[in-house]
Amino acid sequence: MTTSQYFLNLALLAWIISSNLGTRTLTRRRVTVPLVIVASAGWFYLNDLPTLGNDGQLELVGLVVGVLLGVLAALTVRVHRDGERVLATAGAAFVAIWVAVIGGRVLFAYGAEHWFARDIGEFSRAHLITGADAWTAAFVIMALAMVVSRLAVTGLRAARLPNQQVLTEGPVALYR
């Protein structure tokens, strides 16, 4: 992992925490911005997805883990109504999940380069994982799945609130 990638992960963590901690109104922008970022990151990092050997299985594990972590993160957020507005309140548990996930990803990348590179290499050879690009793809897929599943669960929970006005404009129905 390059220095810029470490900073990117720290900036991502800071943005997630600063934009979600506390009580926020659930708006179209609050859903659209993360989806645009996810789509951009996916296009940038996954345009040449490794598929040889068991790379696909590793990427599938990343997807499943990302969905599960996203659901877990969403379930730590309180979704409620205040008059016409739908609010989402995130606290310490939400922050702890994101710190653990992004911190764990950074520690794994650092460890793979400095502490246990040989072990990762042996594991990869034994399980027919083609190399660092497959691990990177799995972690990127995990991160993207986490964001998308968090937004989906939050949206579903918001949709279940009583007396809700549904906006059906655009590709995603949102709530105000």
Phi, psi and omega in degrees: 000132180279165178302319180295327178289325174297314178296323178299316178296318178294320178295320178298315178298315179298319180294316180299314181293312184293331182268353182237336184293135182094199182258127182229145175284132178280110183237170176302317181296322181296335177264320186292315183302309178298324179293322177295318179297316179298314180298318179295315179297317178300315179297317183290313187268340187244021182288344177227070186291123177293133183226006180281163177055229179256023179301320180299321178292320177297318179293324176295320176299317177301318179297311182296315179297319178298317178297313181298317179293324177295318177297315179300314179298318180296323182288347175274353181263129176276124178250123184210170182252141172229093185067238180274348184266144171258127183246148174237127181242117179248140182232210186298323181296319177300312180298316182300319179297313182292322177296316180297317183291308182290319176299318177297320179296316179295316178297320178298314180298316179296315179297323180295334178269328191241325189256315187225041179300318181296317180297319178296318178299314179295318178298315181298315178296315182296330183251014176056043173263128193285344176150197186300325181297325178291319178295317178299313180300318180298318180289324177294315178300318178301313181296316181294317179296325179296316180293312183296316181291326176297315179294320180296314180294318178299317178297318178296320178294322178294322181295334182275355179290145181289158175054051185256139172267126181258130174261122183252015178285149174077183186285342182234128175284128181238172187232145176238000000 
